[in-house]
Amino acid sequence: MRKADLAKNHAGFDAALTRYRAFMAKVLNAQRVLASPVEKRDIAESVVLRVCSWWEYFVDEHLVDCVNRDSSQLSQFFGVTIPPHPSKALCQALLFGDTYRDFKSVGDLKGFSKKVLPGTSNPFSAVSAVHAKLIDEVYVIRNYLSHYSFRAGRSLERLYQNNYKMTNWLEPGKFLVAYNGKRLWTYLDAFEGASSDMKATY
């Protein structure tokens, strides 16, 4: 059975990031159809949610394909014998069963990947601390946008205070597009950087 092509896995995720970057550049520079700052902020928030969805899809697919290529560590983790050439469906069933695996942070993802992938076959461990920190920041924003709960709001407020020395509350869209979208570009750079970190291991 042919093994999964890990480098090819990045194509969809990288293309989505390129598309959203170009789209947001148009949005932030628009003066007619999207002249309103509120509309631009709403779109920036929507793009962050979409990028997070793409990242989660990529991570799930990539974990499956990494196990498809080398299941030795997963075999030890479960204490069972896995066929030398497991199907992707079997890899997916072993990793996720019938549940949704929610990684709370890049550190959580790295910790799980170390349990199921050998060090020499674990591209997730290559994601730099700088990129991981910024992706974790995006997820604080994403959680607030997904729930608008008091708890998620407090986490975002702490992020503003601790990482940006901000004392005033800003809705995420306003935070993202401030300074000509500097923070949004930095976050997109972090996802692109994480993908590049991983590709460098193949």
N, C-alpha and C positions, 0 to 999 in steps of 0.2 A: 504494500500500500504506500502511495506517495505521501511524503511528509509535508506538513503545512509550510508555506513560504512566509516566514516572519516579516521579511522586508516588505513584501507585497501588502501585508496587513496594514501598514502605515498609510498606504495610498489614500484610502477614503478619509481617514482622520486628518491627514495633512491637507488634502484638497478642501475639506470643510473649513479648516482654519484659514486657508488662503482666501476662500470665498467670503467668509465672514469679515476678514480684515478689509478686503476690497469694498465690501458692502458698507461697512461702518465708516470707511473713509468717505464714501459718497454721502452717507447720511450726515456726518458731521460738517461736511463742506456745503451741503445743500442750502440754498437761500430761497427757493420758491416752494416746491411741493412740501418740503419739510423745514419750513422756516422756524417753526415753534421749538424752543428749547425743551418744552415738556415732551413733545413727540420724539425728539432725539433721545431723551433720557429713557422713555418707554422702550424704544427700539434697542438701546444699549442693554437694558435689563433683559429683554427677550433674547438677544444674542448670547448673553452670558448663560442663560438657561439652556439654550441650544448647544453651546460648546460643551457644557457639562454633560449633557446627554450623549453627545458624540464621544467624549472621553470615557464615559462608563461603558458604552457599547464596545469601544476599542479595547478597553481593559479586559472585559469579559471574553471577547473573542480571542484576544492575545494570550490570556491564561490558558484557554482551551488548546490553542495551537502550540503553545510551549510544551504542554503536557503531551500532546500528540507527538511531538518530536523527541521528548525524553520523559518517560513516565517513571523512571527509577526512584526518584525521591517520593513521588506520590504513592508508589507501591509500598515504600517503607513507612510512610506517614499513616496509611490505613492498615498496614500489616497484611496485605493481600497480594496475590500474584496478578499482575496486569499483563495482558498479551504484549509481545514485543512491538506490535504495530496496532495499537488501539485505534478504533475509529474516533472521529471527532465527537460523534454522538455519545460514545462511552466516556470519553474524557469530560464532556460537559456534564454528564450524569454524575460522575465521580466528584467533580469539583463543586457542583451547585445543587445536585439532586433536583428537587422540585421547589426550591426556595430561591429567593432573591438575596444575593450576598451584597450587603451594603458596606463599602469601605468608608470609614469615618474620616480618613486622612490618607495621604500618600504613605505615611509611616505605617498605617494599618495595612495598606496594600502590600508594602514591602515585607512586612512581618509575615503576612499570609503566604506571599510568593516564596519566601525562604523555607517555609514548611513543605511546600509541594514541588519546588523546582530545585535541581542541583545548582550550586553556585556558578558553574560554568555555563549553565543554560538558563540563567535568570536575568533577562534584560531589565526587569523592573528595579533591580538593585543599583543599576547605573544612573537612575534619575538623580540629578544633583540636589543637594540640600537647598540651594537657592531656588531652583524650579519647584521643588516640593513645597517649600514655604509659601510661594506665591499661589500655587494651585490650591493649597489649603485655605488661603485667604479667599479665593474665588468661591470656595465651597461654603464659607461663612456667609457670603453674600447670597449665594444660591439658596441656602437654607432659609434665609429671611424672605427671599422672594417667593419661595415655595409655600411658606406657612404663615408669614406675617404674625408669628406668635410672639408673646412677650419674651420667652426664653431665647428665641432666635434673634430678636431685636437687641437683647442684652449682649449676646455674643458679638453681634456686629458693632455695637457701641464700644465694647472692649477692644475690638480690632482697630477701630478708628483711634481710640485713645492710646493704645500700646504701640501700634505700628506707625501711626501717622501723627501722633501728638495733637489730635483734633479734640476739641472740647464741645463743639457744636454738632448736633445730629444732622446727618444728610441722608436723604433717601438714596438708595444705591445708584440709581440712574444719574443723579447729580454728581455723586462721588466719581462715577466712572467716566463721565464726559468732561469733567473739570480739566482745565489746562489743555484744551484741545484733545481730550481723550487720552492723555498721557497714561493714566492708570489702566485704562482698557487695553492700550497697546502693550503695556508691560505684562498684563495677565495673558494676553494672546501669545506674547513672546515666551512666556513660561511653559505653556502647553506645547508650543513648537519646539522649545528647547528640550523638554522632557522626551518628546518623540525622537529628536536627534540624539540625545543621550543613549536611548535604547538602541537606535539603529547603529550606533558606533560599535556595539558589541557583536554584530553579526559578521 
